[in-house]
Amino acid sequence: MRHGFCHKNGHRPKHQSLLTDWVNKQPSEVEELSVLIFGIGVDITDIARIQAAQAKNSQFKTRVLTIAELAIYDTLAPKRQAEYLTGRFSVKEAFGKALGTGIGSVSFLDIEVLDDPLGKPVVTKNPFAGQALVSISHTDTLVMSEVILERGTD
């Protein structure tokens, strides 16, 4: 098998051909290149640590979750509540890192992440003027989140 070819017939998959075509275009040929990444933030949080914080202080969740996030949290089973609270905590930490300020000058309540109808997390409220993209993933013990902040050049 030659490098870059995934199929037995030696042809590149269609998605790889499209990506190669896009990468080989000149900047003037690709309008999407008018987006700049302002910042990237990543966070990994231990679910047990957030559960302990919530158990120690019953108001912890109200310091992390917006009213809309809290309404969703309250409908979840206990295991899912722990994952949800930890996920929102983690993504807000990652947001602060992407912004370059950390949490402090930006409050947890300044950032809101709700799921779209397909379950994809979407930043619905934040202090950044551009677009905020988010990904959240978890195991039984850890939550990992990534935030990318984009700003157009126009």
N, C-alpha and C positions, 0 to 999 in steps of 0.2 A: 504494500500500500504506500503510495507516495504522499508526502506531506501536503495537507490541505485538501485532500480528496477523501470523501467519506463513504462513497458508494462503490460497489463491486465493479460497476461499469466505468469507473474512473472520472465521471462527471461530478462537478461540484454541485452540492444541493442548491436549489433556487435561492434560498435566503443568503447563502454565502456569495453567490454571484451578485445579488443586489447590493450587499454590503461592500464588496470589492468595487463595484461600479460607483457607488456613492463616495467611497474613500478616494478613488482616483480622479474625482471631479475637481476642477479648480474652484477656489473659494467663490469666485464671481458666479459660478454655476449653481451654487447651493445656498438658497435663502436661509436655511436653518442654521447656517454658521453665524448668524447675527445674534446668537445667544452666547453669553459668557457665563461660566461657572463662577459665582461669587465666593462660594464656600462649600465645603463638604464636612459633615460631622458624623461620627460613628460612636455608638455607645453600647456597652454590654453591661447588663444589670442582672444580679442574682435575684430570682423571684423570692427566695426565703428572706432576703434582707428587706425587701419591700413589705412582705407579709409581717415581719417583725416590727417594722416601723408603724404599720397600720394597727397592729395589736397593742403596741405601746401607747399610741396616740390615735384615738378614734377620729380625730379631725384631720389626720394626715391626708386622706383621700380628697378632702375639700380644699387642701392647699395645692394639690396636683391637678385635679380634674375640674374642668369648666362645668357649668350647670348642665349643658347638653351631654357631656361625657359622663357626668355623675348619674344622669337619668338612665343611660345605657348600662352603666356599672351596676346599678341597683336591680336590674332585671336578670342579672347573670347568676349562675350557680357559684358557690364559693371558690372552686378551683379555677373557673374561668374569670372570676373577679380578680384573683391574684395575678393571672396572666395579663388581664386587661390593664389593671392599675400599673403593673410593672412595665408593660409595653408603652403606655402613655408617659410614664416617668422617663423611660429610656429615650423615647423619641424627642421629648422636650429637652433633655440633656444634650442629645445629638444636635438639635436645632441651635441651642446656645453655642455649641462648638462651631457649627457651620457659620453662624453669624459672627463669630470671633469675640464674643463678649462673655460667653458662659451664662449660666443661670445666675442671676443677681441683678444685673442691669435690665434683664428681661425676666419676667415672672413666669412661673409655670402656667398661670391663668391667662397670660398674654397669647398662649399658643393652644390651638384646639385642633384635634385630629379626630375626624369621624369617618366611618366606613361608607363607601358608596354602595349602591344596591347589590353589587357583586362581591362586596367584602373587602375591597381595596381601601387601605387607609388614605385619606385625603386631608391635607392641612386646610382647614376652613377658616382659621383666624390666626394671624401672626403679625408681628411688627415689621416684617421685611417688605420692601416695595416691589420685589420681583416675584417669581414663581418659586414655590417650595415643593419639592418632591420628597416622598418618604417611603421607606420600606421597613417593615417590622417582621421579625421571625423569632420563634422561640422553641426551646426544647422543654423537657419537664422541669429543668432547674434554671435556665438562663433565657434572657431576652436580648436580642441584638437588634439595633435599629440603625438606619442610615438616613441622613437628610442631605439633599443637594439643593442649594439655593442658586437660582439662575436669574440673571439680569440681562435684558436685551440691550443691544448697543445703539438702538435708535434714539 
